[in-house]
Amino acid sequence: MIGVKEPKKQLHLNLFILSTGHHEASWRHPDAEPELATSLGYYQQLAKTAERGKMDAIFLAEKYRLTPLIKYRVIPQLEAFTLLSAIAAVTEHIGLTATASTTYNEPYHIARKFASLDHISGGRTGWNIVTSTGDATAHNFSREHHLDHKVRYDRGKEFVEVVKRLWAGWSENSLVIDKQSGIYADVSKIKGAEFAGEFFSVKGALNIPRSPQTHPVLVQAGSSEDGKQFAAELAEVIFTAQNTMEEAIAFYADVKSRLKQFGRSEDQLKILPGFIPFVGDTEAEAKAKERELNELAVSEYGIRSLSDLLKINLFQYPLDGPVPLEDLPSLDEIQGQKARFQLYVDLARRENMTIRELIIRTAGGRGHFTFAGTAVQIADEMERWLVNGAADGFNLMPALLPGGLDDFVNKVIPELQNRGIYRKEYSGSTLREHLGLTIEHELVTRS
């Protein structure tokens, strides 16, 4: 229609909560309170701040192991389902995304937990699907070795199929609740999973009624070839690490182009790269904040962490010498975090980095995009990624909590709202509504 402007594409924001912040030295900052890493009130307040900023969801990562790196960093993280249930009680709109591994859980357990959380929260739940990494995790679950990369994804795909069948097993009108007749449920409208595959055999129906969203939003965080294919087939949101906008555009186009083969449209998958902002009233102030945290970093932690990821002992190399790219294993030899391994290698090669330089560059966000500037500059950059097909939004990863989140909500959010690319109020009540996602047909046909 002549004279009618097309509505602007809307930016989605997810808050990734990690103890005192995503910078590895955040706990050493004068404003940090590392003793609150296991405090319910601390996390509830972060969630309330994110909700004040009208964000789509908060996100909790989950690891099933303790590493020696706890010597240098605040690692403890409360169990996600327990914590998000408590957060649900003090929030009204914001989504609640929990990580759960398909390698070290059973589908029936996960289906029950997410259905329960979706009921508790009134339909605000998302499942971040991971396959886990490392033999150290396997050792905590009676296994000698972590599963091979491809096997993990094959198992994960089957796991998700079972969970979706369990969620879809209850029709909307399966609960009769007729006191007079004495009929509570119509069992003819409750279907079992009836699944038999290579990894799982699950017969029965879920023992929890259909949740408010029918099923929680499916999130995936892998960026390897297997991860991208997994996301294109099954995920509705993908978290990814992209160091530059050019890399993000290529990733975005690649993943979106894969959707057709699964009969899906581009708007059925939201791509949210990680973003670490340093907000200042001036650019100099923002860069000073970034520099202050970098100067608090412990070199030994950085070397150990980088050695673990690159699968090489970097202590045998000079800290100010080049990253020993020629000595690294090939990508095919990496069994976990393939995409992150490649991201670090590409970054070191592209900028001809020393080991120290790579440690400093990745200290704040492990290879995710980092930007220091004013609220206007940060909003400019976020809008640039949005309109150029690099992202549907961002997985916000404040370097320092709670201060970095407060700065972003108080200064950057109003700037995004003024541009008309970000909501001023929630228009729905479920996470699915926040993201503009509908239930795909295959998930409701069993009813």
Buried (B, 14 or more C-beta within 10 A) or exposed (E): EEEEEEEEBBBBBBBBBBBBBBBBBBBBBEEBEBEBBEEBEBBBBBBBBBBEBBBBBBBBBBBBBEBEBEEBBBBEBBEBBEBBBBBBEBBEBBBBBBBBBBBBBBBBEBBBBBBBBBBBBBBBBBBBBBBBBBEBBBEEBEEEEBBEBEBBBBBBBBBBBBBBBBBBBBBEEBBBEEEEEEEEBEEEBBBBBEBEBEBBEBEEBBEBBBBBBBBBBBBBBBBBBBBBBBBBBBBBBBBBBBBEBEBBBBBBEEBBEBBEEEEBEBEBBBBBBBBBBBBBEEBEBBBEBBEBBBEBBBEEBBBBBBBBBBBBEBEEBEBEEBBBEEEBEEEEEBBBBBBBBBBBBBBBEEEEBBBBBBBBBBBBBBBBBBBBBBBEBBBBBBBEBBEEBBBBBBBBBBBBBBBBBBBBBBBBBBBBBEBEBBBEEBEEBBBBBBBBBEEBEEBBEBB
